[in-house]
Amino acid sequence: MPEWEKQRQWHRLKEDLEAREDFLAESQTFIRHVASQVCFRTLEWGRDDELSEALIAFNDAIDLFVEDKGVPFLAYARVLIKRRLIDYYRKQRLRQAISLDQEDIGRGIDIHLGIDEYSLREQNSERAAEIQQFSKALSVFQLTFQDLVAVSPKHRDSRETLLRVARELALDPDLWLQVERKGKIPMQALALKTRVNLKVLERGRKYILAVALLIANQHDYVYLREYVLRQDEGVKG
C-alpha cells in the first residue's frame, strides 16, 4: 500500500503475526512485479521458486525497516528482493559445478542489508533509475519530466482535483486502454466519468497524463510517486 495513502504501524507488523500475514498477502502484486523484473520473465505464485525467495526478502524488510530514516519502505524492500534474487541465481550456478553440501555456497552478496546501510548513494541511484525509466515512459506521449514539474498546479484545490482525475483515469481499465492504444486521453469520456469541466481537463492534460502514468505503473515508481503524491494525503493512489 502506498506510504501516502496510510501510515502503517510498523511496530505492529513486527509483533502481530496476523497483521504481518495480511500485509504480505496484499503486497504479493508488488513482490511479483519486482521479482519478475529482476528475472526478466513473468513469474507465477506456486510455480517459481524465485517468488518464495522474494517473499522471504520482503518479510526480512519488515523486520529491518525503521520508519524515521526517510526511506520509503517499498524502495527498501525492492532492494532486498533484488539482492536476494541475485544471490539465489549465484547459488544456483554454483550448485551446477560443486557439491551441494559445501558450506560456503551461500557466501557472496550481503542480502541482509540493514536500513542504516542503505546509503544515500544507493537511494540516489534508485531515484535516478526511476527518473530515467519514467522519462522514457513519458516520451511515448511526447512529454518530458520537466513538463510534469512545469505544469504542476500551484493551488492545492486544483492539484487535488487533477490528482483525483488522474487516479480515475489510471484505474479505469477501459479508459486507460484507450490511452495506451491511442497515445492520448479520451477527454469527453473522462469528463463524463469525473464530472470535471472539459476546459479544466484540457488545461491540466499534461499533468493528468503524467500522474496517471505514475499510478498505473505504481510498482515501478516508488520514489517518484512519493514525491508527487504525498503532498495530498486525501487523494489516494
Residue pairs with C-beta under 8 A, 6 or more apart in sequence:
1 8
1 26
1 27
2 74
2 218
2 225
2 226
2 229
2 236
2 237
3 72
3 73
3 74
3 226
3 230
4 225
4 226
4 229
4 230
4 232
4 233
4 237
5 233
5 236
5 237
8 23
8 73
10 62
10 65
10 66
10 67
10 73
12 19
13 19
13 20
13 23
13 62
14 20
14 62
14 63
20 59
20 62
23 62
24 55
24 58
24 59
27 58
28 45
28 55
29 219
30 74
30 77
30 219
31 51
31 54
31 55
31 58
31 81
32 43
32 45
32 51
32 54
33 219
33 220
34 54
34 77
34 78
34 81
34 82
34 219
35 43
35 50
35 51
35 53
35 54
35 81
35 85
36 42
36 43
38 50
38 81
38 82
38 85
38 86
39 48
39 50
39 85
43 50
43 51
44 51
45 51
49 88
50 85
50 88
53 84
53 85
53 88
54 81
54 84
54 85
56 84
57 77
57 80
57 81
57 83
57 84
57 85
57 111
58 77
58 80
58 81
60 80
60 84
60 111
60 112
61 73
61 76
61 77
61 80
61 81
64 76
64 80
64 112
64 113
64 114
64 115
65 73
65 76
65 77
65 115
66 115
66 116
67 73
69 115
69 116
69 118
71 115
71 118
71 123
72 222
72 223
72 226
74 219
74 222
75 123
75 126
75 222
75 223
76 115
76 118
78 126
78 222
79 113
79 118
79 122
79 126
80 111
80 113
83 109
83 110
83 111
83 113
84 111
86 109
87 106
87 108
87 109
87 111
90 108
90 109
91 105
91 106
91 108
94 105
95 105
98 105
123 223
126 222
126 223
127 223
127 224
130 220
130 221
130 222
130 223
130 224
131 145
131 224
133 220
133 221
134 145
134 213
134 214
134 220
134 221
134 224
135 144
135 145
137 213
137 217
138 144
138 145
138 147
138 148
138 210
138 213
140 183
141 183
141 184
141 209
141 213
143 206
143 209
143 210
147 206
147 210
148 206
148 207
148 210
148 211
148 228
151 204
151 206
151 207
151 210
152 159
152 207
153 159
153 162
153 204
153 207
156 232
158 204
159 231
159 232
160 232
160 234
160 235
161 196
161 200
161 204
162 204
162 207
162 208
162 211
163 211
163 229
163 232
163 235
163 237
164 194
164 235
165 190
165 194
165 196
165 201
165 204
165 208
166 207
166 208
166 209
166 211
166 212
166 215
167 211
167 212
167 215
167 235
167 236
167 237
168 175
168 190
168 193
168 194
169 175
169 176
169 179
169 185
169 190
169 208
169 212
170 176
170 211
170 212
170 213
170 215
170 216
171 215
171 216
172 193
175 186
175 189
175 190
175 193
176 212
176 216
178 186
178 189
179 185
179 186
179 209
179 212
185 201
185 205
185 208
185 209
187 198
187 201
187 202
187 205
188 198
190 196
190 201
191 197
191 198
191 201
194 201
201 208
211 228
211 229
214 221
214 224
214 225
214 228
214 229
214 237
215 225
215 229
215 237
218 225
218 237
225 237
229 235
229 237
